[in-house]
Amino acid sequence: MVTLLDRNWRKDFANVLQSTYHSLIISSPYITPDGSEFILSHLPPQVQGKLELRILTDFSPINICQGSTDPHALRTLATAFPRLSLIHLPKLHAKVYVSDTQAAIVTSANLTFGGLVRNYEYGIKIKEPTLIRTIASDITDFSNLGALISIENLDRFCNISSSVSQAYRKSQNSVIKSLREEFKQQLLTAEDELIRMRLAGGSMHTVFEKTILYLLKRYGPQNTEELHLRIESIHPDLCDNSIDRIIDGKHFGKKWKHAVRTAQQQLKRKGFVVLNGRNWTLTK
């Protein structure tokens, strides 16, 4: 039921992909063309256009600048799999691959050349259906806290990432202050675009509502300070205490705790949570 995986884990991963027919869940902070090509080359040809593919990754601009993640690799997968759900969450670290209900791989390996070939990686392959369903549910629930990236937004971000990467290379190869300022501005533009994507489904306190419900379900009753710490760890881009950034006329950053308080009160009015003493608790 459990198999240990080491440097040659990609052979087991290839076998899992070759037996995938209905759904594939991928959680990988870094994804490059090597990873997307590996997926495409090992999935059965007949599943293209039919497979339900969910990818959770980290679109943070600095990852793109450094070549850790390539939006164009994800665009390739989106072309092959129209039923793709592509989700961005910063600070993602889990590397998990779930095929239907027949196998799950939990590993240290990203979907990159390093993760698949070069690095010494370690993990496990699980074949026990109940545990596979639990893993799939956990990753799906967590991914629902992120930003769902549409094809249109993915195309826009591919264009932005090219500009950011170019500015980054210039700044790395030069001591000229103006080039470094250009990179900072390009980086800020990319970060602002990601926040727009993150909030496409509603306001910031709407994002925090979903997160509070997730945290209370996952960890049980918590006070506001505990919720703050966990929300900040999941959404660092929306919880920057150092700045009050204004995007499209809306404030982000220092006011995030006010948005959490608004989310708590809205959930209370809707009957989803109650405040018992100092702790917030689910009612359902």
C-alpha positions in Angstrom: 0.0 0.0 0.0 3.0 2.4 0.6 6.1 2.4 -1.5 9.2 4.4 -0.7 10.4 6.7 -3.5 13.9 8.2 -4.0 15.9 9.7 -6.8 14.2 7.5 -9.5 10.7 8.5 -8.3 9.9 9.7 -11.8 9.5 6.1 -13.0 6.8 5.5 -10.4 5.2 8.9 -11.3 5.3 7.9 -15.0 3.5 4.7 -14.2 0.9 6.5 -12.2 0.3 9.0 -15.0 -0.1 6.2 -17.6 -2.9 4.8 -15.5 -4.8 8.1 -15.0 -8.1 8.4 -16.8 -10.5 10.7 -14.9 -8.7 13.2 -12.7 -5.3 14.4 -11.7 -4.4 16.8 -8.8 -1.0 18.4 -8.8 0.3 20.6 -6.0 3.8 21.9 -6.9 5.2 25.3 -6.0 7.5 25.2 -9.0 6.5 24.1 -12.5 8.7 24.4 -15.6 8.5 23.1 -19.3 10.3 20.0 -18.2 7.4 19.3 -15.8 4.6 20.0 -18.3 6.3 18.0 -21.0 6.7 15.0 -18.6 2.9 15.2 -17.8 2.0 15.4 -21.5 4.3 12.6 -22.5 3.1 10.1 -19.9 -0.7 10.7 -19.7 -2.7 8.4 -22.0 -3.4 10.3 -25.3 -7.1 9.6 -25.1 -7.5 11.6 -21.9 -6.5 14.9 -23.5 -9.6 17.1 -23.6 -11.4 14.9 -21.1 -9.2 14.8 -18.0 -10.1 16.9 -15.0 -6.8 18.5 -14.1 -6.4 20.7 -10.9 -3.0 22.4 -10.5 -2.1 24.3 -7.3 1.1 26.3 -7.7 2.9 29.6 -6.7 2.8 32.3 -9.3 4.8 34.7 -7.2 6.8 37.0 -9.5 10.1 36.3 -7.8 9.7 32.6 -8.7 9.2 33.5 -12.3 12.2 35.9 -12.3 14.4 33.1 -11.0 13.1 30.5 -13.5 11.5 28.3 -10.8 8.0 28.6 -12.4 7.2 29.3 -16.0 3.6 30.4 -16.8 4.2 29.3 -20.4 4.5 25.7 -19.2 1.1 26.0 -17.6 -0.3 27.5 -20.8 0.8 24.4 -22.6 -1.1 22.2 -20.2 -4.2 24.5 -20.4 -4.2 24.0 -24.2 -4.1 20.2 -23.9 -6.6 20.1 -21.0 -9.5 22.5 -21.3 -10.9 21.1 -18.0 -7.9 22.6 -16.2 -8.4 24.4 -12.8 -5.3 26.5 -12.3 -4.9 28.0 -8.8 -2.3 30.3 -7.3 -1.4 30.4 -3.6 1.8 32.1 -2.3 4.0 30.2 0.2 2.8 26.9 -1.2 5.4 24.2 -0.3 3.5 20.9 -0.6 4.4 18.6 -3.5 1.5 16.2 -4.0 0.3 14.2 -7.0 -3.1 12.4 -6.9 -4.3 10.2 -9.8 -8.0 9.3 -9.7 -8.5 7.3 -6.5 -5.8 4.8 -7.5 -2.6 6.4 -6.3 -1.1 9.4 -4.5 2.5 10.5 -4.4 3.7 12.8 -1.6 7.3 13.9 -2.2 9.9 16.6 -1.9 10.0 16.9 -5.7 8.7 19.9 -7.7 7.5 19.5 -11.3 10.8 20.7 -12.7 14.0 19.3 -14.3 15.6 19.3 -10.8 12.7 17.6 -9.2 12.3 15.0 -11.9 15.9 14.3 -12.8 18.8 16.1 -11.1 18.0 16.3 -7.4 18.0 13.7 -4.8 14.3 13.6 -3.8 12.4 11.4 -1.4 8.8 10.5 -0.8 6.1 7.9 -0.8 3.5 6.4 -3.2 0.2 5.5 -1.6 -2.3 3.0 -3.0 -4.8 2.8 -0.1 -8.1 4.3 -1.5 -9.4 5.9 1.8 -6.1 7.6 2.4 -5.9 8.8 -1.3 -9.4 10.3 -0.9 -8.3 12.1 2.2 -5.2 13.5 0.6 -7.2 14.6 -2.5 -9.8 16.3 -0.2 -7.1 18.1 1.8 -5.3 19.5 -1.3 -8.6 20.5 -2.9 -9.9 22.3 0.2 -6.6 24.2 0.6 -6.5 25.1 -3.1 -10.0 26.6 -2.8 -8.4 29.4 -0.7 -6.3 30.5 -3.7 -6.9 32.5 -6.9 -8.5 30.6 -9.8 -6.5 31.7 -12.9 -8.6 32.0 -16.0 -7.1 31.4 -19.5 -7.3 35.1 -20.2 -5.5 36.0 -17.0 -2.9 33.3 -17.7 -2.2 34.8 -21.1 -1.9 38.2 -19.5 0.5 36.9 -16.9 2.6 35.1 -19.5 3.1 38.6 -21.1 3.8 40.2 -17.8 6.2 37.5 -16.7 8.3 38.0 -19.9 8.8 41.7 -19.0 9.6 40.9 -15.4 12.1 38.2 -16.3 13.8 40.5 -18.7 14.0 43.3 -16.2 15.3 40.9 -13.6 18.1 39.7 -15.9 19.1 43.3 -16.7 19.2 44.2 -13.0 21.3 41.1 -12.2 23.9 42.0 -14.8 24.1 45.7 -14.1 25.0 48.0 -11.2 23.0 50.8 -12.9 20.4 52.1 -10.5 17.9 52.9 -13.2 17.8 49.2 -14.3 17.2 48.0 -10.8 14.4 50.5 -10.4 12.9 49.2 -13.7 12.9 45.7 -12.2 11.3 46.9 -9.0 8.5 48.6 -11.0 8.0 45.5 -13.2 7.9 43.3 -10.1 5.3 45.6 -8.5 3.2 45.5 -11.6 3.2 41.7 -11.6 2.4 41.5 -7.9 -0.5 44.0 -8.4 -1.9 41.8 -11.2 -1.8 38.7 -9.0 -3.7 40.5 -6.3 -6.3 41.5 -8.9 -6.6 37.8 -9.9 -6.8 36.8 -6.2 -9.7 39.1 -5.6 -11.5 38.4 -8.9 -14.2 36.4 -7.1 -14.9 39.0 -4.4 -13.5 41.5 -1.9 -10.6 40.8 0.5 -13.0 40.0 3.3 -14.7 37.4 1.1 -11.3 35.6 0.7 -10.9 35.8 4.5 -14.4 34.4 5.1 -13.5 31.2 3.1 -10.2 31.0 5.0 -11.7 31.4 8.4 -14.2 28.6 7.7 -11.3 26.4 6.4 -9.2 27.1 9.5 -12.0 26.4 11.9 -12.9 23.2 10.2 -9.3 22.1 10.0 -8.0 23.1 13.5 -11.1 23.6 15.6 -12.1 26.7 17.7 -9.6 29.6 17.6 -9.3 33.1 19.0 -8.8 36.1 16.7 -5.0 36.2 17.3 -4.6 32.6 16.3 -6.7 33.2 13.1 -4.6 36.2 12.3 -1.4 34.2 12.4 -2.8 31.4 10.2 -4.4 33.8 7.7 -1.2 35.7 7.4 0.7 32.5 6.7 -1.7 31.5 3.9 -2.2 35.0 2.4 1.1 36.9 2.9 0.4 39.0 -0.2 -2.9 40.3 1.3 -1.5 40.7 4.8 1.6 42.9 4.3 1.9 44.9 7.6 4.8 47.1 6.2 2.8 49.0 3.5 -0.6 50.2 2.6 -0.7 49.5 -1.1 -3.5 51.0 -3.2 -4.7 49.0 -6.3 -7.5 50.2 -8.4 -8.5 52.6 -5.6 -8.7 49.9 -3.0 -6.4 49.6 0.1 -4.4 46.5 0.8 -1.7 45.7 3.4 -2.0 47.4 6.8 -5.8 47.2 6.9 -6.0 43.4 6.5 -6.9 42.8 10.1 -9.9 45.1 9.7 -11.0 42.9 6.8 -10.6 39.8 9.0 -12.9 41.4 11.6 -15.4 42.2 8.9 -15.3 38.6 7.6 -15.8 37.3 11.2 -18.9 39.5 11.7 -20.4 38.6 8.3 -19.9 34.9 9.0 -21.6 35.4 12.4 -24.6 37.2 10.8 -24.9 34.4 8.3 -25.0 31.9 11.1 -21.8 30.0 10.2 -19.8 30.9 13.3 -20.3 32.0 16.9 -18.0 33.6 19.4 -17.8 31.5 22.6 -15.7 33.5 25.0 -12.6 34.4 23.1 -12.9 31.5 20.5 -14.6 31.5 17.2 -16.4 28.2 16.6 -18.3 26.7 13.6 -22.0 26.2 14.1 -22.3 23.6 11.3 
